[in-house]
Amino acid sequence: MIKMDLTLLASAIAPVNLRSCLIQRQGELIFEHYRRPQTVREIAKINSCTKSVLSALLCIAMDQGLLPELSTPASAFFPVLAAADDPRKRLITLEHLLTMTAGFSWTEFGGRNSFPHMTRTPDWIAYVLEQPMSDEPGTRMEYNSGVSQMLSHILLQTTGMPAAAFAEKYLFGPLGITQYEWETDPQGVHTGGFGLKLRPADLMRFGQLYLDKGNWQGKQLISSRLAERSVQPAIAVKDPWRGYYCWHWWADSFTVSAPSDSPDSFDYFYARGFGGQFVHVIPKLDMVVVLTHDNRKNTKYPDVFREFIAPLLAVEPVIKK
């Protein structure tokens, strides 16, 4: 077992005023913090962690043969792309959408080509598709909740089921997730990049599913091939981000110099949402770390995992199962 000083951790994260912090090791909850007792049973916005849930649903659809190869052009689902003046739009594939490398000119949090502007239009998909291109598809990651909405529409087209219904049958139901809310766009399609509300414990179930390579209590909800493939680094990201982007997941590594001056490190992948929502999965340590917050302001927010939790994990001895 990891010999984490949980008292030290509790005092270290206190100033951050987290909504919740859960750490699970080898399937056992070893640290649990809630700012208020009722938080344990309350659902709350997970913001862009929704993207990783959508990724899971798309993997399930792939396993079922409902979603075509990821090399399939996005124009197969949005014919307007095939008729676009810019030939680069015809090159966008499903994998480009999953890795945020579609090439659209997009600024996400502000400006004319942005997520806030999209949500104020009557047809989000039309808004996204009409945006100009800034890059050749596949060459640069540009964070874009618009392409996540495209993927949610594609999920509906290929499965014939809204994302929430598909999730209830193939993901939420098997995981025992019964409490949730999920927003929709003006056309009634569930939001792909944000808008899902879950309990912290249910985020932990989701993280454990990926730690166990798509297996939940002996049942393979996502094939191990796709569960692993979807969290592998696909493209390096640039400031203000760090690490790599995967299929609507992030990936990074942590290294620290131990007291003996011999470096120790681990790789991890994670879901992240605005305001401090995270699901960190650390395969080497057989561990999942869930963090939630309700920081509504776009102010500098400490990376609680890297600043307070990861250093304790990297320097302590680990006994593998």
Protein Blocks (a to p, Z undefined) as FASTA:
>chain_A
ZZddfklmmmmmmmnopabdcddeehiafbdcdfbfklmmpccdekjmmmmmmmmmmmmm
mmnomaccfkbcfklmmmmlmmpmblmlmmpcfklmmnopnopacehjgcjbdfklmmmp
fblklmmmmpccfbdehiaccddfklmmmmmmmmmmmnopafklmmmmmmmmmnopabdc
ddddfkopacfkgoiacdfklmmmmmmmmmnnopaghiafbafklmmmmmgcfbdcddfb
ehjddehiacdddddddfkopacdddddddddehiiacdddfknopacddddfdfbfcdd
ddfklmmmmmmmmmpccddZZ
